[in-house]
């Protein structure tokens, strides 16, 4: 499918107008885009007239990329390095979020108050619509108590937003409980039982894990609303969550780079949020793919963020556009995602139960205990074997590398043992981290039979 054909079918007139305005703003206020768009015509007729962008390129040119020249990568890095500032505003103005680095490089993303407010409005409307009047009434009767099961200690978008909410006054301070994904399962269950949340938010793998705990009788909660973050439940997991908790879980497609949601509809498809984003599924050559074909990657254009313009940004996810009209009634194009759920590791615990461990669980631990490494990679070479690849610069001494490895092994073993994964073998590989065919770099690579 060529660019014009895709554009005519899947990009609205309003999106094209917003794109034109964004491009004009970007090349006027961003030195990076001014240089990148030197040969781009003043009026955009085709998406392919615009070069693609990647996180590594944008981060390497951060000071030239941002449109607010008071923002520098050095100052922002110091802010992000201080965990006590999680949830605080950078320059008393900007919301800050970092990506986990599961694709090989951390990204620092900022939004101004207007952008943050608009994203929150879009998400809130989507959630209320999914919840329905009946569950809204239940929340009013039982009260709002939010349990957020997430990675902590870093400026990730989810935890940053939650901490900011808790700081806004006594109402939220007592009604939000943050629970670390690295806590022992028994502690997570105990906290949930004591708190009795009416809303549970967490990674798909954590929601699936808590569903098993509820089914086994160790967890006993009655949530009104369950929101799945970051990853994606499989169809069977989705059905199990619904049957065990008697709540249909809310899933959305979004990312730190596009925090506004594309929610899952009742027919099992995500719908493009045409007011806020342009999505372009592409093949390995960077050309648009036909509807009904799984893409190699995905380009996104965030039509709202002008502080850090993201135009035809390669986010790395694979999607499939629905070739037919969705029966749910939403007229926006619909799609399914292979993306981030593919990064979770599927294992069998000591009791023979299938277990899904999120990539972020490993990434955050390695980030903490492996200092100074240029890159790292976790590869599941067999169902119960994890191979760790570390790449250090020459100046890092072997003694420090050995010391870090011992600490990392101890923490990984604790993490696995708590989840009854005692038969997992951790291997220190002599090989260096490798990119996949097509140039992608994945920090966690699941086992493929």
C-alpha positions as CSV (number, residue, x, y, z in Angstrom):
1,X,0.0,0.0,0.0
2,X,1.5,3.4,-1.0
3,X,1.5,6.4,1.3
4,X,-1.3,8.3,-0.5
5,X,-3.6,5.2,-0.5
6,X,-3.0,4.7,3.3
7,X,-3.5,8.5,3.9
8,X,-6.7,8.7,1.9
9,X,-8.2,5.7,3.8
10,X,-6.9,6.1,7.4
11,X,-6.0,9.8,7.9
12,X,-8.8,12.3,8.3
13,X,-8.8,15.8,7.0
14,X,-8.7,17.1,10.5
15,X,-5.6,15.0,11.3
16,X,-3.8,16.3,8.1
17,X,-4.5,19.9,9.1
18,X,-3.2,19.2,12.7
19,X,-0.1,17.5,11.2
20,X,0.6,20.5,8.9
21,X,0.4,22.9,11.9
22,X,2.6,20.6,14.0
23,X,5.2,20.4,11.3
24,X,5.3,24.2,10.9
25,X,5.6,24.6,14.7
26,X,8.3,22.0,14.9
27,X,10.6,23.4,12.3
28,X,10.1,26.9,13.6
29,X,10.8,26.1,17.3
30,X,13.0,23.0,17.2
31,X,16.6,23.1,15.8
32,X,16.5,19.4,15.3
33,X,13.4,19.5,13.1
34,X,14.6,22.6,11.3
35,X,17.6,20.7,10.1
36,X,15.7,17.4,9.5
37,X,13.0,19.2,7.4
38,X,15.4,21.2,5.2
39,X,14.2,19.5,2.1
40,X,10.5,19.0,3.2
41,X,8.1,21.2,1.2
42,X,6.2,23.9,3.0
43,X,2.8,22.1,2.4
44,X,2.7,18.4,3.3
45,X,0.9,16.4,0.7
46,X,2.1,12.9,1.7
47,X,3.2,11.4,5.0
48,X,6.3,9.9,3.3
49,X,7.5,13.4,2.6
50,X,8.4,13.5,6.3
51,X,11.4,11.5,7.5
52,X,10.9,9.0,10.3
53,X,12.3,9.6,13.8
54,X,13.5,7.3,16.5
55,X,14.0,7.6,20.2
56,X,17.8,7.2,20.0
57,X,18.1,10.1,17.5
58,X,15.8,12.4,19.5
59,X,17.5,11.7,22.8
60,X,20.9,12.2,21.2
61,X,19.8,15.7,20.1
62,X,17.6,16.4,23.1
63,X,18.5,20.1,23.6
64,X,17.9,20.8,19.9
65,X,14.7,18.7,19.8
66,X,12.7,20.4,22.6
67,X,10.9,23.6,21.7
68,X,11.3,25.2,25.1
69,X,15.0,26.3,25.1
70,X,15.0,26.6,28.9
71,X,15.0,22.8,29.1
72,X,18.3,21.0,28.9
73,X,19.2,17.3,29.1
74,X,21.7,17.9,31.8
75,X,19.2,19.6,34.1
76,X,16.5,17.1,33.3
77,X,18.9,14.2,34.0
78,X,19.6,15.6,37.4
79,X,15.9,15.9,38.1
80,X,15.3,12.4,37.0
81,X,18.2,11.0,39.1
82,X,16.5,12.3,42.3
83,X,13.8,9.7,43.2
84,X,12.4,12.1,45.9
85,X,11.1,14.3,43.0
86,X,8.9,11.6,41.5
87,X,5.5,13.2,40.9
88,X,6.9,16.7,41.1
89,X,6.8,19.2,38.3
90,X,10.0,20.0,36.4
91,X,10.5,23.8,36.3
92,X,7.3,23.8,38.4
93,X,5.4,23.2,35.1
94,X,6.2,20.1,33.2
95,X,5.1,16.5,33.9
96,X,8.1,14.2,33.5
97,X,8.0,10.5,32.4
98,X,10.7,8.1,31.4
99,X,10.5,4.9,29.4
100,X,11.7,1.7,31.0
101,X,14.3,1.1,28.3
102,X,12.9,-2.3,27.3
103,X,13.9,-1.5,23.7
104,X,17.4,-0.6,24.6
105,X,17.5,3.1,25.5
106,X,15.7,5.2,28.1
107,X,13.6,8.1,26.9
108,X,12.8,11.3,28.8
109,X,9.4,12.7,27.9
110,X,7.8,16.0,29.1
111,X,4.4,17.5,28.6
112,X,3.2,21.0,29.5
113,X,0.1,21.6,31.6
114,X,-2.3,22.0,28.7
115,X,-1.0,18.8,27.0
116,X,-1.2,16.8,30.3
117,X,-4.7,18.1,31.0
118,X,-6.0,17.2,27.5
119,X,-4.5,13.7,27.8
120,X,-6.1,13.2,31.2
121,X,-9.4,14.3,29.8
122,X,-9.3,11.9,26.9
123,X,-8.4,9.0,29.3
124,X,-11.0,9.8,31.8
125,X,-13.8,10.0,29.2
126,X,-12.7,6.6,27.9
127,X,-12.6,4.9,31.3
128,X,-16.0,6.3,32.4
129,X,-17.5,5.1,29.1
130,X,-16.1,1.6,29.7
131,X,-17.2,1.5,33.3
132,X,-20.8,2.3,32.6
133,X,-23.5,3.9,34.9
134,X,-23.9,0.7,37.0
135,X,-20.3,0.5,38.1
136,X,-20.1,4.2,38.5
137,X,-22.9,4.0,41.0
138,X,-21.1,1.2,42.8
139,X,-18.0,3.4,43.1
140,X,-20.1,6.2,44.6
141,X,-21.5,3.8,47.2
142,X,-18.3,2.0,48.1
143,X,-15.9,4.9,47.7
144,X,-12.8,5.2,45.5
145,X,-9.8,3.2,46.7
146,X,-7.1,2.7,44.1
147,X,-4.4,0.1,44.3
148,X,-1.6,0.7,41.8
149,X,0.7,-2.3,41.3
150,X,3.7,-0.9,39.5
151,X,7.4,-0.4,39.2
152,X,8.6,2.2,41.7
153,X,11.7,4.3,42.4
154,X,11.9,5.8,38.9
155,X,10.1,8.6,37.0
156,X,7.9,6.2,35.0
157,X,4.8,7.8,33.7
158,X,2.3,5.7,35.7
159,X,4.0,6.0,39.1
160,X,4.8,9.7,38.5
161,X,1.1,10.4,37.9
162,X,0.0,8.4,40.9
163,X,2.4,10.0,43.3
164,X,1.4,13.4,42.0
165,X,-2.3,12.6,42.7
166,X,-1.4,11.4,46.2
167,X,0.3,14.8,46.8
168,X,-2.7,16.8,45.8
169,X,-4.5,16.6,49.1
170,X,-5.7,14.4,51.9
171,X,-8.5,12.9,49.8
172,X,-6.2,11.1,47.4
173,X,-3.5,10.5,50.0
174,X,-5.7,8.0,51.9
175,X,-7.4,6.5,48.8
176,X,-4.4,5.4,46.7
177,X,-2.1,2.6,47.7
178,X,1.1,2.1,45.7
179,X,2.4,-1.5,45.6
180,X,5.8,-2.4,44.1
181,X,5.9,-5.2,41.5
182,X,9.1,-6.3,43.2
183,X,7.3,-7.0,46.5
184,X,6.8,-10.7,47.4
185,X,3.6,-12.0,46.1
186,X,2.4,-12.8,49.6
187,X,3.0,-9.1,50.6
188,X,1.1,-7.8,47.6
189,X,-1.8,-10.1,48.4
190,X,-1.8,-9.1,52.0
191,X,-1.8,-5.4,51.2
192,X,-4.7,-5.8,48.7
193,X,-6.7,-7.7,51.3
194,X,-6.1,-5.1,53.9
195,X,-6.8,-2.2,51.6
196,X,-9.8,-3.7,49.8
197,X,-9.5,-1.5,46.6
198,X,-12.4,-0.7,44.4
199,X,-10.0,0.0,41.5
200,X,-7.0,-2.0,40.7
201,X,-4.4,-0.8,38.2
202,X,-1.4,-2.8,37.1
203,X,0.6,-4.5,34.4
204,X,-1.2,-7.3,32.6
205,X,1.1,-9.9,34.1
206,X,0.5,-8.6,37.6
207,X,-3.3,-8.6,37.0
208,X,-3.1,-12.2,35.7
209,X,-1.1,-13.2,38.8
210,X,-3.6,-11.6,41.2
211,X,-6.4,-13.4,39.3
212,X,-4.7,-16.7,40.1
213,X,-4.4,-15.6,43.8
214,X,-8.0,-14.7,43.9
215,X,-9.0,-18.0,42.2
216,X,-6.9,-19.9,44.8
217,X,-8.7,-18.1,47.7
218,X,-5.6,-16.3,49.0
219,X,-6.8,-13.0,47.6
220,X,-10.3,-11.8,48.5
221,X,-11.2,-8.4,47.0
222,X,-14.2,-7.1,45.0
223,X,-12.9,-4.4,42.6
224,X,-15.4,-2.4,40.6
225,X,-12.9,-1.5,37.9
226,X,-9.6,-3.2,36.8
227,X,-7.3,-1.3,34.5
228,X,-4.5,-3.2,32.6
229,X,-1.4,-1.1,32.1
230,X,1.5,-1.3,29.6
231,X,1.2,-5.0,28.6
232,X,-1.7,-6.8,27.1
233,X,-3.8,-9.7,28.5
234,X,-4.1,-12.7,26.2
235,X,-7.7,-13.6,25.2
236,X,-7.8,-16.4,27.8
237,X,-6.4,-14.2,30.5
238,X,-8.9,-11.5,29.7
239,X,-11.8,-14.0,30.1
240,X,-10.3,-15.4,33.3
241,X,-10.0,-11.9,34.9
242,X,-13.6,-11.2,34.0
243,X,-15.0,-14.5,35.4
244,X,-12.9,-14.4,38.6
245,X,-13.4,-10.8,39.6
246,X,-16.8,-10.3,37.8
247,X,-15.4,-7.2,36.1
248,X,-14.5,-6.9,32.5
249,X,-10.9,-5.5,32.6
250,X,-10.2,-2.2,30.8
251,X,-7.3,-2.3,28.4
252,X,-5.9,0.5,26.3
253,X,-3.2,1.0,23.8
254,X,-0.9,3.7,24.8
255,X,2.7,4.5,25.7
256,X,4.8,7.1,27.5
257,X,5.1,8.8,24.1
258,X,1.3,8.8,23.6
259,X,-0.3,8.8,27.1
260,X,-3.8,9.3,25.8
261,X,-5.7,6.0,25.5
262,X,-6.9,4.0,22.5
263,X,-9.3,1.8,24.5
264,X,-10.2,-1.8,23.8
265,X,-13.8,-2.0,22.5
266,X,-16.4,-4.6,23.4
267,X,-15.5,-6.5,20.2
268,X,-11.8,-6.9,21.2
269,X,-10.3,-4.2,19.0
270,X,-8.5,-0.9,19.8
271,X,-9.7,2.2,17.9
272,X,-7.5,4.9,16.6
273,X,-7.8,8.1,18.6
274,X,-8.0,10.3,15.5
275,X,-8.2,13.5,17.5
276,X,-4.8,13.0,19.0
277,X,-2.6,10.7,17.0
278,X,-1.8,9.4,13.6
279,X,-0.8,5.7,13.4
280,X,1.1,4.2,10.5
281,X,1.8,0.4,10.4
282,X,4.9,-0.3,8.3
283,X,6.8,-3.2,6.9
284,X,10.6,-3.8,7.2
285,X,11.2,-1.4,4.3
286,X,9.2,1.4,6.0
287,X,6.2,1.1,3.6
288,X,2.6,1.0,4.8
289,X,1.1,-2.5,5.1
290,X,-2.3,-3.6,4.0
291,X,-5.2,-3.9,6.4
292,X,-5.3,-7.5,7.8
293,X,-1.5,-7.8,7.7
294,X,0.6,-7.7,10.9
295,X,3.1,-4.8,10.6
296,X,6.8,-5.0,11.3
297,X,6.7,-1.7,13.3
298,X,4.5,1.3,13.9
299,X,5.0,5.0,13.3
300,X,3.2,7.4,15.6
301,X,2.6,11.1,15.3
302,X,1.5,12.7,18.6
303,X,-0.7,15.6,17.5
304,X,-0.9,17.2,21.0
305,X,2.7,17.4,22.3
306,X,4.5,20.5,21.0
307,X,7.1,20.6,23.7
308,X,8.7,17.5,22.3
309,X,7.3,17.0,18.8
310,X,7.1,13.3,17.9
311,X,6.4,13.1,14.2
312,X,6.4,9.7,12.4
313,X,8.2,8.3,15.5
314,X,9.1,4.6,15.3
315,X,7.7,3.1,18.5
316,X,8.5,-0.5,17.5
317,X,5.1,-2.2,18.1
318,X,3.5,-4.6,15.6
319,X,-0.2,-3.9,14.9
320,X,-2.9,-5.3,12.5
321,X,-5.5,-3.0,11.1
322,X,-9.0,-4.4,10.9
323,X,-10.0,-4.7,7.2
324,X,-13.7,-4.5,8.2
325,X,-15.8,-2.1,10.0
326,X,-16.0,-2.9,13.8
327,X,-19.3,-4.1,15.0
328,X,-19.1,-2.0,18.2
329,X,-20.3,1.1,16.3
330,X,-17.1,3.1,16.7
331,X,-16.4,4.4,13.2
332,X,-12.7,5.1,13.8
333,X,-10.3,2.5,12.2
334,X,-9.6,-0.4,14.6
335,X,-6.5,-2.5,15.2
336,X,-5.0,-5.2,17.3
337,X,-1.5,-5.1,18.9
338,X,1.1,-7.8,19.2
339,X,3.5,-5.3,20.9
340,X,4.5,-5.4,24.5
341,X,2.8,-8.5,25.7
342,X,5.4,-10.4,23.6
343,X,8.2,-9.2,26.0
344,X,6.8,-11.0,29.0
345,X,8.3,-14.3,29.9
346,X,6.1,-17.4,30.2
347,X,7.3,-19.9,32.8
348,X,5.9,-22.8,34.8
349,X,6.3,-22.5,38.6
350,X,7.0,-25.3,41.1
351,X,3.4,-26.2,41.3
352,X,3.0,-26.6,37.5
353,X,1.1,-23.4,37.0
354,X,1.7,-21.2,33.9
355,X,3.2,-17.9,35.0
356,X,3.9,-14.7,33.1
357,X,6.7,-12.4,34.3
358,X,6.8,-8.9,32.9
359,X,9.9,-7.6,31.2
360,X,9.9,-4.5,33.4
361,X,10.5,-6.7,36.4
362,X,13.9,-7.7,35.1
363,X,14.8,-4.3,33.5
364,X,14.3,-2.3,36.7
365,X,16.4,-4.8,38.7
366,X,19.3,-4.7,36.2
367,X,19.1,-0.9,36.0
368,X,19.6,-0.8,39.7
369,X,22.4,-3.3,40.2
370,X,24.3,-3.0,37.0
371,X,25.9,0.4,36.9
372,X,28.1,1.6,34.0
373,X,27.0,-1.0,31.5
374,X,26.5,0.2,27.9
375,X,23.7,-2.4,27.3
376,X,22.2,-5.5,28.7
377,X,19.8,-8.2,27.6
378,X,17.8,-11.0,29.2
379,X,17.2,-14.0,26.9
380,X,15.0,-16.9,27.8
381,X,16.9,-19.7,26.0
382,X,14.6,-22.4,27.4
383,X,11.4,-22.4,29.5
384,X,13.5,-22.4,32.7
385,X,16.8,-20.9,31.6
386,X,17.6,-17.1,31.6
387,X,20.8,-16.0,29.8
388,X,22.0,-12.5,30.9
389,X,24.2,-10.6,28.4
390,X,26.1,-7.5,29.7
391,X,28.1,-5.1,27.6
392,X,30.6,-2.8,29.5
393,X,32.9,-0.1,28.3
394,X,36.7,-1.1,28.7
395,X,37.2,1.2,31.7
396,X,34.9,-0.9,33.9
397,X,37.1,-3.3,35.9
398,X,36.5,-7.0,36.0
399,X,36.3,-7.0,39.7
400,X,33.4,-4.5,39.6
401,X,31.7,-6.5,36.9
402,X,31.9,-9.7,39.1
403,X,30.7,-7.8,42.1
404,X,27.7,-6.5,40.2
405,X,26.9,-9.9,38.8
406,X,26.8,-11.5,42.2
407,X,24.4,-8.8,43.5
408,X,22.2,-9.1,40.5
409,X,22.1,-12.9,40.7
410,X,21.1,-12.7,44.4
411,X,18.3,-10.3,43.6
412,X,17.0,-12.2,40.6
413,X,17.0,-15.5,42.6
414,X,14.9,-13.8,45.3
415,X,12.5,-12.4,42.7
416,X,12.1,-15.9,41.1
417,X,11.9,-17.8,44.4
418,X,9.2,-15.6,45.7
419,X,7.1,-16.5,42.6
420,X,7.8,-20.2,43.2
421,X,10.2,-20.3,40.2
422,X,13.0,-22.2,42.0
423,X,13.9,-24.3,39.0
424,X,15.0,-21.4,36.8
425,X,18.7,-21.3,35.9
426,X,20.5,-18.0,35.5
427,X,23.4,-18.0,33.1
428,X,26.0,-15.3,32.7
429,X,26.7,-15.2,29.0
430,X,30.0,-14.3,27.4
431,X,28.1,-13.0,24.3
432,X,27.2,-9.4,23.9
433,X,23.6,-8.1,23.5
434,X,22.4,-8.3,19.9
435,X,19.9,-6.6,17.8
436,X,17.1,-8.4,16.0
437,X,16.9,-8.6,12.2
438,X,15.6,-5.2,11.1
439,X,17.6,-3.3,13.7
440,X,15.3,-3.5,16.8
441,X,16.9,-4.0,20.2
442,X,14.9,-5.9,22.8
443,X,16.2,-6.0,26.4
444,X,14.1,-9.0,27.2
445,X,13.7,-11.8,24.7
446,X,11.1,-14.5,25.5
447,X,11.6,-18.2,24.6
448,X,10.4,-19.2,21.2
449,X,9.7,-22.9,20.5
